[in-house]
């Protein structure tokens, strides 16, 4: 075993630095040390998890252990693969991955997204206060940012930083699950419409046009206002109103693919329509779908924040970035920090997803490959 691999086993990232891969080594080293710092700061809660730990605590601890194992394992695999040399073939995804690694803005976006989701999962271990605990309101309301409360407190004396950390779990989870629903539904409908054509295509596309004709925000407000607001309802509403754009995108791709030789060969071999759609068409339209999904997550975060700002999202005291901004509008001048920091979190997260989406679009576009 080489010296660099021994160093990497002891301290992930150090071996990459010794092997001349400074950027990767520093990134791995910082990730490893940050995770160890989180474990050290949250050790009292980790030690007491067997007695007083809730489900959130268990999820956070398991996620921390898995992330540590992932960073360590990826560091060993990456270094071993570099030293082994050679390539394993140039697939479309391998070429796209190499192009993506050359885009610094996309890498920054990926790092920010990974950090946001890691913070959300590890919230019980890193949040300094209970996000819904209220102390003496007279003494603790609207405290300016300080060492004890880095981002200040709101009108009820609740720590803004803790509420932002827990709010990330709601906002990011809603966006991820809603986009997964929208992408899955839109891809399936678009693939069926494009492949079958005829009256099926006409019926599905006219239904898609009808959904697109409704103003999305007005439709969201109407549905949420008619039913009691809940996390499940918001996810379903956001997911079931965003699929038409994906359906039209996939349909256009499938209309081109169904005339290709490999689809005609599959038809000649007697393969079923279901198998052709699921095994041959959908995998070949995943590149633009992945880009649409990445950009859609940022859009969904803004939509959820808008609903919460209007009071139609999750109801207090459950924190989300949208209702945190809504709480701060009552005192924008005297307590600017209540709305400013959650608003910045929304801006940063949406910008990160858009940077990754732009990077993926360029990396997956064969016309841009040299």
C-alpha positions in Angstrom: 0.0 0.0 0.0 1.4 3.4 -1.0 2.1 6.2 1.4 -0.7 8.4 0.0 -3.3 5.6 0.5 -2.2 5.1 4.1 -2.5 8.8 4.7 -5.9 8.9 3.1 -7.1 6.0 5.3 -6.0 7.9 8.4 -7.3 11.3 7.2 -9.5 11.4 4.1 -8.2 13.9 1.6 -4.6 14.0 2.8 -3.7 11.3 0.3 -5.1 13.3 -2.6 -3.1 16.3 -1.6 0.0 14.1 -1.5 -0.9 12.7 -4.9 -1.2 16.2 -6.5 -5.0 16.4 -6.4 -5.1 19.5 -4.2 -8.7 20.6 -4.9 -10.3 17.2 -4.3 -8.0 16.6 -1.3 -8.9 19.9 0.4 -12.6 19.4 -0.2 -12.5 15.9 1.3 -10.4 17.1 4.2 -12.7 20.0 5.0 -15.8 17.7 4.7 -14.3 15.1 7.1 -13.2 17.7 9.7 -16.5 19.5 9.5 -18.4 16.2 10.2 -16.1 15.4 13.1 -16.7 18.9 14.5 -20.5 18.3 14.3 -20.1 15.0 16.0 -18.0 16.6 18.8 -20.4 19.5 19.3 -23.4 17.2 19.3 -21.8 14.5 21.4 -24.0 15.1 24.6 -27.1 14.6 22.5 -25.6 11.6 20.7 -24.6 10.0 24.0 -28.1 10.4 25.4 -29.9 9.1 22.4 -30.6 5.8 23.9 -32.5 7.3 26.8 -34.2 10.5 25.5 -33.6 10.4 21.7 -36.5 11.0 19.4 -36.9 9.8 15.8 -35.3 13.0 14.6 -32.3 12.4 16.8 -31.9 8.8 15.5 -32.2 10.0 11.9 -29.6 12.7 12.5 -27.1 10.3 14.1 -27.5 7.6 11.4 -27.1 10.2 8.7 -24.0 11.5 10.4 -22.4 8.1 10.6 -23.4 7.2 7.0 -22.0 10.5 5.7 -18.7 9.9 7.5 -18.5 6.4 6.0 -19.4 7.8 2.6 -16.6 10.5 2.7 -14.1 8.0 3.9 -15.1 5.3 1.4 -15.2 7.7 -1.5 -11.7 9.0 -0.6 -10.3 5.5 -0.7 -12.0 4.5 -3.9 -11.1 7.8 -5.7 -7.4 7.5 -4.8 -7.3 3.8 -5.7 -8.9 4.4 -9.0 -6.4 7.2 -9.8 -3.4 5.1 -9.0 -4.8 2.1 -11.0 -5.0 4.3 -14.1 -6.9 3.6 -17.2 -10.5 4.2 -18.1 -13.6 2.0 -18.0 -15.1 3.2 -21.3 -16.5 6.6 -22.3 -20.2 6.4 -21.6 -22.5 9.4 -22.0 -22.7 9.9 -18.2 -18.9 9.5 -17.7 -18.3 12.2 -20.3 -20.9 14.5 -18.8 -19.4 14.0 -15.3 -16.0 15.0 -16.6 -17.4 18.1 -18.2 -19.3 19.0 -15.0 -16.2 18.7 -12.9 -14.6 21.4 -15.1 -17.4 23.9 -14.4 -16.5 25.8 -11.2 -19.9 27.4 -10.8 -21.7 24.0 -11.1 -19.3 22.6 -8.5 -20.0 25.5 -6.1 -23.7 24.9 -6.6 -23.3 21.2 -5.8 -21.3 22.0 -2.7 -24.0 24.5 -1.5 -26.8 22.0 -2.1 -24.9 19.2 -0.3 -24.3 21.5 2.6 -27.9 22.6 2.8 -29.3 19.1 2.8 -26.6 18.0 5.3 -27.6 20.8 7.6 -31.2 19.9 7.2 -30.7 16.2 8.1 -28.3 17.0 11.0 -30.6 19.7 12.4 -31.0 18.2 15.9 -27.3 18.0 16.3 -26.3 21.5 15.2 -29.3 23.7 16.1 -28.3 25.7 19.2 -31.9 26.0 20.5 -35.3 24.4 20.2 -36.9 26.0 17.2 -40.4 26.4 18.8 -39.4 27.0 22.4 -40.5 30.4 23.8 -38.9 31.9 26.8 -39.6 35.2 28.5 -41.0 37.2 25.6 -40.4 40.6 27.2 -36.7 39.9 27.6 -35.9 37.8 24.5 -38.2 39.1 21.7 -36.4 40.9 18.8 -32.9 40.4 20.1 -30.3 41.6 17.6 -27.7 39.2 16.3 -25.2 38.4 19.1 -22.9 35.6 20.2 -25.7 33.8 22.1 -28.1 34.3 19.1 -26.0 34.6 16.0 -29.0 35.6 13.8 -31.1 37.2 16.5 -34.6 36.2 17.8 -38.1 36.8 16.5 -41.1 38.4 18.2 -41.6 35.4 20.4 -38.0 35.1 21.5 -37.3 32.1 19.3 -33.8 31.7 17.9 -33.8 32.6 14.2 -30.8 30.4 13.4 -32.4 27.3 14.9 -35.7 28.0 13.1 -33.8 28.4 9.8 -32.0 25.1 10.3 -35.2 23.3 11.0 -37.0 25.2 8.3 -34.5 23.9 5.8 -35.8 20.4 6.4 -39.3 21.5 5.5 -38.5 23.7 2.5 -35.9 21.4 0.9 -37.9 18.2 1.6 -41.1 19.6 0.0 -39.2 20.8 -3.0 -37.4 17.5 -3.5 -40.5 15.2 -3.1 -42.8 17.5 -5.1 -40.3 17.7 -8.0 -39.9 13.9 -7.9 -43.6 13.5 -8.3 -43.9 16.1 -11.1 -40.9 14.7 -13.0 -42.1 11.1 -12.7 -45.7 11.9 -13.8 -44.6 14.3 -16.6 -42.0 11.8 -18.0 -44.5 9.0 -18.1 -47.3 11.1 -19.7 -44.9 12.6 -22.2 -43.4 9.3 -23.2 -46.8 7.6 -23.7 -48.1 10.6 -25.7 -45.1 10.8 -27.9 -44.8 7.1 -28.6 -48.4 6.1 -29.1 -49.4 9.3 -31.0 -52.9 9.6 -32.5 -55.9 10.2 -30.3 -53.9 9.3 -27.2 -51.3 12.0 -27.9 -54.1 14.5 -28.7 -56.1 13.8 -25.5 -53.0 13.9 -23.2 -51.6 17.0 -24.7 -54.9 18.9 -24.6 -55.2 17.9 -20.9 -51.7 19.2 -20.5 -52.5 22.5 -22.2 -55.6 22.8 -19.9 -53.4 22.4 -16.8 -50.9 24.9 -18.2 -53.7 27.4 -18.9 -54.5 27.9 -15.2 -52.3 30.5 -13.4 -50.2 28.2 -11.1 -50.0 30.4 -8.1 -53.8 31.1 -8.2 -54.5 27.4 -8.6 -52.2 26.6 -5.6 -53.9 29.2 -3.5 -57.4 28.0 -4.4 -56.6 24.3 -3.6 -54.8 25.0 -0.4 -57.5 27.4 0.7 -60.3 24.8 0.1 -58.6 22.2 2.3 -56.8 22.2 5.6 -53.1 23.0 5.0 -50.8 20.1 5.7 -47.3 18.9 4.6 -48.8 16.1 2.5 -51.3 18.4 0.8 -48.6 21.0 -0.1 -46.3 18.3 -1.6 -49.1 16.8 -3.6 -50.4 20.2 -4.8 -46.9 21.4 -5.9 -46.1 18.0 -7.5 -49.4 17.6 -9.4 -49.3 21.2 -10.9 -45.7 21.2 -12.2 -45.6 18.1 -14.5 -47.0 19.7 -17.8 -43.7 21.3 -18.7 -41.8 18.0 -18.3 -44.5 16.2 -20.2 -44.1 18.5 -23.2 -40.4 18.3 -23.1 -40.4 14.5 -23.0 -43.0 14.2 -25.7 -40.8 16.3 -28.1 -37.8 14.0 -27.4 -39.8 10.8 -27.8 -41.3 12.0 -31.1 -37.7 12.1 -32.4 -36.6 8.9 -30.8 -39.4 6.7 -32.0 -38.2 7.0 -35.5 -34.7 5.8 -34.6 -33.4 2.5 -35.7 -33.2 0.9 -32.2 -36.9 1.6 -31.6 -37.8 0.2 -34.9 -35.7 -2.9 -34.2 -37.5 -3.3 -30.8 -40.9 -3.1 -32.6 -39.7 -5.6 -35.2 -38.7 -8.0 -32.4 -42.2 -7.9 -31.0 -41.4 -6.1 -27.7 -44.4 -4.8 -25.8 -45.2 -1.1 -25.9 -44.7 -0.9 -22.1 -41.2 -2.4 -22.4 -40.3 -0.1 -25.2 -41.4 3.0 -23.3 -39.9 2.0 -20.0 -36.7 0.3 -21.2 -35.8 2.2 -24.3 -37.5 5.6 -24.6 -37.4 6.9 -21.0 -33.7 6.1 -20.3 -32.8 8.0 -23.5 -34.7 11.2 -22.4 -33.2 11.3 -18.9 -30.6 14.0 -19.7 -33.0 16.9 -20.3 -35.3 15.6 -17.6 -32.5 15.7 -15.0 -31.8 19.3 -16.0 -35.5 20.2 -15.8 -35.7 18.5 -12.3 -32.7 20.5 -11.0 -34.1 23.8 -12.2 -37.6 22.8 -11.0 -36.4 22.3 -7.4 -35.4 26.0 -7.1 -38.8 27.0 -8.6 -40.6 24.8 -6.1 -38.7 26.3 -3.2 -39.9 29.8 -4.3 -43.5 28.6 -4.7 -43.6 27.0 -1.2 -42.1 30.1 0.3 -44.7 32.2 -1.5 -47.5 30.0 -0.1 -46.1 30.1 3.4 -45.6 33.9 3.1 -49.3 34.2 2.3 -50.2 32.1 5.3 -51.4 29.1 3.2 -48.3 26.9 3.8 -47.4 25.0 7.0 -49.0 26.7 10.0 -47.0 28.0 12.9 -45.1 27.0 15.0 -43.7 24.6 12.4 -40.8 26.6 10.7 -40.2 26.9 7.0 -38.3 29.6 5.2 -41.5 31.1 3.8 -43.3 31.6 7.1 -40.0 32.9 8.7 -40.0 35.6 6.1 -43.7 36.2 6.8 -43.0 36.5 10.5 -40.4 39.2 9.8 -42.6 41.4 7.7 -44.3 42.8 10.8 -41.1 44.6 11.8 -38.9 45.0 8.7 -37.2 48.1 10.0 -36.7 47.4 13.7 -36.0 43.7 13.4 -34.6 43.3 9.9 -32.8 40.1 10.7 -36.0 38.0 11.1 -36.9 38.2 7.4 -33.5 39.0 5.9 -31.6 35.8 6.8 -34.4 33.3 5.7 -34.8 35.4 2.5 -31.1 35.0 1.9 -31.3 31.3 2.4 -34.0 31.1 -0.2 -31.9 33.1 -2.7 -28.8 31.1 -2.1 -30.6 27.7 -2.4 -32.4 28.7 -5.6 -29.2 30.1 -7.1 -27.3 26.9 -6.2 -29.9 24.7 -8.0 -29.9 27.0 -11.0 -26.1 26.9 -11.2 -26.2 23.1 -11.1 -29.0 23.0 -13.7 -27.0 25.2 -16.1 -23.9 23.1 -15.6 -25.9 19.9 -16.2 -27.4 21.3 -19.3 -24.0 22.2 -20.8 -22.5 18.9 -19.7 -25.3 16.7 -21.1 -25.6 18.6 -24.4 -23.6 16.6 -27.0 -23.4 19.7 -29.3 -21.1 21.4 -26.8 -18.6 18.6 -26.6 -15.3 19.2 -28.3 
